[in-house]
């Protein structure tokens, strides 16, 4: 019998049954300030960010991979379940509200943080099994290529988790406080300070996806000449304008962050026994999570760590697919 799987991240929530992804939208909800009523969730709520009236509040109930607000996450997931219910077979619907659920959780979460996640599902009336996120990812990856040990770097929206998995069992994890959200915020600050140019969140996200890349000796020539037009507001005149931004220009903020990330990975490896480090360097590091798709990042890690760095297909789906 298929189970319903939940991968609840800081930026995106994914829900699946078997091979079907039933929900893949931002972990975001819009509430009326006075009544607390849910106005929208997911993509619709996220699209309202920066565009809403004062009586509407946009909230993100998960931060750095852990529950920030149990009430808001419960409200969000309640709406998710309502949305996906028509797509579920009658058989799954019966089990959904009584028994069969799988939920991934952050290996660096505290006992209290895990308890908050459990409380959310208890409030929803779901009986669920909680599985460490890196263990779920390992299950998915080893379906295609069996291996005894894995070194995973899971790059999310607001944090990245380095983990060692041996025989599908979690050995150790280390959190690096960096992800895609910090990169978007840095773009906004950079354009405001250097160009006196303000851009909204959605435009900064678009620019990040279109232009941001990590430079290495091998990729510098490949990436440096790329440019994009960004729309925003001149901070001195408060008039709308467009600005042409180059990928090489943004390297001023991207490169230091990439080096900080590299240093975080190095710190994680320094915590491991020598035998484990030797095994990692021999077998390589696997990148997963949406942030792993940043152009040039895998090449930088491979160049500096002198080991193979593997980027998997559909890295953002590795966890939810491994839960099944």
Secondary structure per residue as TSV (DSSP state, phi and psi in degrees):
chain	resnum	aa	ss	phi	psi
A	1	X	-	360.0	131.9
A	2	X	-	-68.6	149.5
A	3	X	-	-114.3	158.1
A	4	X	E	-95.4	128.7
A	5	X	E	-111.6	139.3
A	6	X	E	-122.4	122.0
A	7	X	E	-118.0	101.4
A	8	X	E	-105.5	103.8
A	9	X	-	-102.6	174.8
A	10	X	S	-64.1	-34.4
A	11	X	S	-107.9	-35.9
A	12	X	E	-135.2	140.4
A	13	X	E	-110.4	134.2
A	14	X	E	-123.6	133.2
A	15	X	E	-128.2	132.5
A	16	X	E	-139.3	158.2
A	17	X	E	-131.5	118.8
A	18	X	T	60.9	-129.4
A	19	X	T	-90.2	0.2
A	20	X	E	-95.0	124.3
A	21	X	E	-86.6	111.9
A	22	X	E	-90.8	-24.7
A	23	X	E	-149.0	128.2
A	24	X	E	-148.5	85.7
A	25	X	E	-143.7	165.1
A	26	X	E	-56.2	142.3
A	27	X	S	-80.2	79.0
A	28	X	-	-151.4	142.5
A	29	X	E	-142.6	151.2
A	30	X	E	-109.7	127.7
A	31	X	E	-122.0	148.9
A	32	X	E	-74.5	129.0
A	33	X	T	-62.2	-41.8
A	34	X	T	-74.5	-44.4
A	35	X	T	-98.3	-21.0
A	36	X	-	76.6	8.2
A	37	X	-	-70.3	142.3
A	38	X	E	-76.6	122.2
A	39	X	E	-91.0	-41.4
A	40	X	E	-162.0	160.0
A	41	X	E	-134.4	169.3
A	42	X	H	61.5	-136.9
A	43	X	H	-59.0	-40.2
A	44	X	H	-65.0	-42.7
A	45	X	H	-67.0	-42.3
A	46	X	H	-62.5	-35.9
A	47	X	H	-65.8	-19.9
A	48	X	T	-83.8	-9.8
A	49	X	T	-57.3	122.5
A	50	X	T	81.9	1.5
A	51	X	T	-124.8	3.8
A	52	X	-	-92.3	159.9
A	53	X	-	-74.1	166.0
A	54	X	T	-62.7	-25.9
A	55	X	T	-78.9	-6.7
A	56	X	E	-109.0	131.7
A	57	X	E	-116.2	131.1
A	58	X	E	-99.0	125.4
A	59	X	E	-127.4	147.9
A	60	X	-	-121.1	102.8
A	61	X	-	-76.6	-5.5
A	62	X	E	-123.8	127.9
A	63	X	E	-128.6	134.2
A	64	X	T	52.5	34.5
A	65	X	T	80.2	6.4
A	66	X	E	-130.2	160.5
A	67	X	E	-67.7	124.7
A	68	X	S	-94.9	-31.5
A	69	X	-	-147.1	112.3
A	70	X	H	-66.2	-39.2
A	71	X	H	-63.7	-45.4
A	72	X	H	-68.0	-37.7
A	73	X	H	-68.0	-38.0
A	74	X	H	-61.4	-43.7
A	75	X	H	-63.5	-42.0
A	76	X	H	-61.8	-50.5
A	77	X	H	-68.1	-31.4
A	78	X	H	-59.7	-42.5
A	79	X	H	-69.8	-36.7
A	80	X	H	-59.7	-46.3
A	81	X	H	-63.0	-36.6
A	82	X	H	-64.9	-39.3
A	83	X	H	-67.6	-39.2
A	84	X	H	-88.6	-11.3
A	85	X	G	-55.2	-42.3
A	86	X	G	-62.5	-23.9
A	87	X	G	-85.3	-9.1
A	88	X	S	-89.6	143.5
A	89	X	-	-68.1	160.4
A	90	X	H	-58.3	-34.4
A	91	X	H	-63.9	-44.8
A	92	X	H	-70.0	-36.4
A	93	X	H	-58.8	-39.7
A	94	X	H	-66.0	-40.8
A	95	X	H	-75.8	-28.3
A	96	X	H	-56.7	-44.2
A	97	X	T	-97.8	27.4
A	98	X	T	-148.0	-29.8
A	99	X	T	-152.9	-55.1
A	100	X	-	-98.6	91.2
A	101	X	E	-138.2	149.5
A	102	X	E	-126.8	128.2
A	103	X	E	-127.5	126.7
A	104	X	E	-83.0	143.5
A	105	X	E	-136.3	157.2
A	106	X	-	-67.7	126.1
A	107	X	T	-68.2	-16.9
A	108	X	T	-96.5	5.6
A	109	X	-	-73.2	149.0
A	110	X	-	-79.8	171.6
A	111	X	H	-59.0	-41.6
A	112	X	H	-66.3	-39.0
A	113	X	H	-67.7	-39.9
A	114	X	H	-65.8	-37.9
A	115	X	H	-62.6	-35.3
A	116	X	H	-65.1	-39.7
A	117	X	H	-65.5	-41.7
A	118	X	H	-62.6	-39.0
A	119	X	H	-63.7	-35.8
A	120	X	H	-60.9	-47.0
A	121	X	H	-72.8	-30.2
A	122	X	H	-65.3	-40.5
A	123	X	H	-62.5	-34.5
A	124	X	T	-78.6	-9.1
A	125	X	T	81.1	20.5
A	126	X	-	-102.3	131.5
A	127	X	-	-94.4	117.2
A	128	X	E	-131.9	159.3
A	129	X	E	-107.2	132.1
A	130	X	E	-101.4	128.3
A	131	X	E	-125.2	135.4
A	132	X	E	-59.6	133.5
A	133	X	H	-55.8	-47.6
A	134	X	H	-63.8	-29.8
A	135	X	H	-67.8	-39.6
A	136	X	H	-63.9	-42.4
A	137	X	H	-62.2	-42.1
A	138	X	H	-60.9	-39.3
A	139	X	H	-59.9	-45.0
A	140	X	H	-64.6	-45.8
A	141	X	H	-67.4	-37.5
A	142	X	H	-79.5	-7.7
A	143	X	H	-63.0	-36.5
A	144	X	H	-91.3	-33.8
A	145	X	S	-143.8	93.6
A	146	X	-	-57.7	136.3
A	147	X	-	-155.3	151.0
A	148	X	S	-81.4	-36.2
A	149	X	E	-129.4	145.2
A	150	X	E	-136.8	139.6
A	151	X	E	-110.6	113.4
A	152	X	E	-108.5	141.4
A	153	X	E	-122.9	112.0
A	154	X	E	-102.5	104.9
A	155	X	E	-98.5	111.0
A	156	X	-	-105.9	-159.0
A	157	X	S	-74.4	-41.0
A	158	X	S	-128.8	0.5
A	159	X	-	-158.0	161.4
A	160	X	E	-126.6	138.0
A	161	X	E	-117.7	121.8
A	162	X	E	-94.5	132.7
A	163	X	E	-141.0	149.2
A	164	X	E	-111.0	127.2
A	165	X	E	-121.8	127.2
A	166	X	E	-125.7	123.8
A	167	X	T	51.3	45.0
A	168	X	T	67.5	11.4
A	169	X	E	-112.6	132.6
A	170	X	E	-69.1	128.3
A	171	X	E	-103.2	-50.9
A	172	X	E	-160.2	147.6
A	173	X	E	-137.2	159.0
A	174	X	E	-147.4	132.2
A	175	X	E	-100.5	131.3
A	176	X	E	-108.8	120.2
A	177	X	S	-76.4	64.4
A	178	X	-	-149.9	139.8
A	179	X	-	-164.6	-168.0
A	180	X	H	-64.0	-31.5
A	181	X	H	-63.7	-45.1
A	182	X	H	-61.3	-35.3
A	183	X	H	-67.6	-41.8
A	184	X	H	-64.1	-44.0
A	185	X	H	-61.6	-37.7
A	186	X	H	-64.6	-37.9
A	187	X	H	-61.3	-43.9
A	188	X	H	-62.1	-45.3
A	189	X	H	-64.9	-41.9
A	190	X	H	-61.2	-48.1
A	191	X	H	-65.9	-34.1
A	192	X	H	-68.5	-41.9
A	193	X	H	-79.6	-43.0
A	194	X	H	-86.4	-34.1
A	195	X	H	-115.0	-1.8
A	196	X	-	51.7	48.2
A	197	X	E	-135.1	119.9
A	198	X	E	-100.1	131.6
A	199	X	-	-124.7	145.3
A	200	X	-	-74.2	170.0
A	201	X	H	-60.7	-45.6
A	202	X	H	-65.5	-38.1
A	203	X	H	-70.2	-37.7
A	204	X	H	-64.5	-38.7
A	205	X	H	-63.9	-42.6
A	206	X	H	-62.7	-42.5
A	207	X	H	-63.1	-41.8
A	208	X	H	-59.1	-46.5
A	209	X	H	-68.6	-31.6
A	210	X	H	-82.5	-30.7
A	211	X	H	-127.9	-30.3
A	212	X	-	-68.2	133.9
A	213	X	-	-153.4	156.2
A	214	X	-	-96.8	131.6
A	215	X	-	-93.3	138.4
A	216	X	-	-129.0	177.0
A	217	X	T	-59.4	-33.7
A	218	X	T	-80.5	-30.0
A	219	X	T	-100.7	-6.7
A	220	X	H	-57.1	-51.1
A	221	X	H	-65.1	-32.2
A	222	X	H	-69.3	-37.2
A	223	X	H	-104.9	-23.5
A	224	X	T	-64.3	-30.4
A	225	X	T	-87.4	-2.8
A	226	X	-	-68.7	140.5
A	227	X	E	-136.2	161.3
A	228	X	E	-150.7	152.0
A	229	X	E	-95.2	131.6
A	230	X	E	-121.4	142.5
A	231	X	E	-108.7	136.4
A	232	X	E	-167.4	-146.4
A	233	X	E	-131.7	134.4
A	234	X	E	-71.2	121.1
A	235	X	T	-71.9	-20.4
A	236	X	T	-85.2	-34.0
A	237	X	T	-107.7	-13.8
A	238	X	-	60.9	27.4
A	239	X	-	-106.7	143.0
A	240	X	E	-64.7	142.5
A	241	X	E	-155.2	169.9
A	242	X	E	-116.1	154.2
A	243	X	E	-139.2	136.6
A	244	X	E	-92.5	123.8
A	245	X	E	-120.5	137.0
A	246	X	E	-101.1	154.9
A	247	X	H	-64.1	-37.6
A	248	X	H	-65.0	-36.5
A	249	X	H	-61.3	-42.8
A	250	X	H	-72.9	-13.6
A	251	X	H	-59.8	-22.9
A	252	X	H	-59.4	-32.1
A	253	X	H	-101.8	-29.8
A	254	X	H	-73.0	-43.8
A	255	X	H	-60.6	-47.0
A	256	X	H	-60.4	-37.7
A	257	X	H	-67.9	-38.4
A	258	X	H	-64.8	-38.5
A	259	X	H	-68.4	-39.8
A	260	X	H	-60.5	-40.9
A	261	X	H	-63.3	-44.7
A	262	X	H	-58.4	-42.7
A	263	X	H	-62.7	-36.9
A	264	X	H	-63.3	-41.5
A	265	X	H	-63.8	-41.2
A	266	X	H	-62.7	-40.2
A	267	X	H	-62.6	-39.3
A	268	X	H	-62.1	-46.9
A	269	X	H	-62.4	-32.8
A	270	X	H	-67.7	-21.7
A	271	X	H	-80.4	-15.7
A	272	X	S	-87.8	152.5
A	273	X	-	-59.9	151.7
A	274	X	H	-57.6	-38.2
A	275	X	H	-62.6	-38.7
A	276	X	H	-68.5	-42.0
A	277	X	H	-61.8	-42.5
A	278	X	H	-60.5	-41.2
A	279	X	H	-65.4	-39.6
A	280	X	H	-62.8	-46.7
A	281	X	H	-65.6	-28.5
A	282	X	H	-78.9	-40.9
A	283	X	H	-94.6	-21.3
A	284	X	-	99.3	174.3
A	285	X	E	-115.8	138.3
A	286	X	E	-109.0	127.3
A	287	X	E	-96.6	131.8
A	288	X	E	-135.6	178.1
A	289	X	S	87.8	155.1
A	290	X	G	-58.8	-35.6
A	291	X	G	-68.9	-15.9
A	292	X	G	-70.4	-10.8
A	293	X	G	-84.2	3.0
A	294	X	S	-61.3	118.1
A	295	X	T	-57.5	133.8
A	296	X	T	89.2	-14.6
A	297	X	H	-66.8	-46.1
A	298	X	H	-61.3	-39.9
A	299	X	H	-64.5	-39.5
A	300	X	H	-62.8	-47.7
A	301	X	H	-61.9	-41.6
A	302	X	H	-65.4	-39.7
A	303	X	H	-67.5	-43.5
A	304	X	H	-83.7	-31.6
A	305	X	H	-92.6	-10.1
A	306	X	T	56.5	43.4
A	307	X	S	-146.2	164.9
A	308	X	-	-69.1	135.2
A	309	X	E	-120.7	120.4
A	310	X	E	-104.7	126.8
A	311	X	E	-103.8	120.8
A	312	X	-	-88.5	159.6
A	313	X	T	-71.8	140.9
A	314	X	T	49.3	57.8
A	315	X	G	-64.0	-23.6
A	316	X	G	-74.5	-16.7
A	317	X	G	-101.1	-1.8
A	318	X	H	-59.0	-39.2
A	319	X	H	-71.4	-53.1
A	320	X	H	-64.9	-32.2
A	321	X	H	-73.0	-31.4
A	322	X	H	-73.6	-22.0
A	323	X	H	-68.9	-26.2
A	324	X	-	-80.4	360.0
